[in-house]
Amino acid sequence: MKAGQQTILVVGLGNPGAQYARNRHNVGFQVVERLAARMGVEFARHPGRALVARGTVADVALVLAKPQTFMNLSGVSVAALLHWYHLNAYEDLLVAYDDLDLPPGTIRLRATGGAGGHKGMGSIIEQLRTQDFCRLRVGIGRPAFGEPYRYVLQDFAPDEWEVTEVALERAADAVECFVQEGIVAAMNQFNGEAV
């Protein structure tokens, strides 16, 4: 990273391990993985209890992170990464994660807000002592029956995966827009209907 270059930390939430890779709960990981692929960078272990990949979008240094703490302790990793890179949560952080209240294929950006029952977001808010940071929610829908905690740890059904793949591409586009133009422009462009 160049001296004086703006840096943005984009954290995708999920659970580490191959058995969770295609779970609904891991769409945050999948967003940052797509961004890393676009930039041609690879993830490596970081002292902030995360896998990190670094690249550049429009002369902004991008730090992509996948916390390795498991979902419910995501805030431990996010706080450590912000400290490591000397970043401010309000100005320099975007968190991508799954949302039960949005249908598959839908993405939504917000500049602030509560956890909405999401344990990973709750951990981040607790550790940072603020909810004033940007977030990108990727819809996974609610189960027709059964417990949500079981549902989020299941892989996408084939028909859900088709629309989710398109949503993940849009999510990666939204992150790039956020980096280049800010949260308001990204919200205006990407907070539309499901794909």
C-alpha angles and dihedrals in degrees: 000000000000120000110265093014115141113249127202124191114214112191122192114200123223145110122280120240137069092260090066099041098105097032119125088239090062101062089109089062089047092054094054091042089058091049091050090051091051091052094043094237131132133219121249134179116276130194088240089078092258145099107248135193123185129204143136134259118185091340092307115121109235122202110195115196138188109190113225095201095092119255101284092057098042091123092065090062096040092052091048092049094049089051093046094052095036092238133155118232094217096051107024110034135087121175121199118199147147122275125201092196095062121071119243111277094035127111129186132186124204134178095217142350146127130291095263090213093304108139095207092052090045090055092050093049090048095049096043093040089223139079092202101110132101122265138188115207120201114201120238098163128226124281117259087226137356133049120317092224090061093043095054091053092055125091119254117270111246094256091048091049092056093059092037091057089056090046091051090055090049089048090054089049089050092053091051090050090048091052094048103034108016137247098296094055091045092050092049093050103039109028091091134117127306117281 
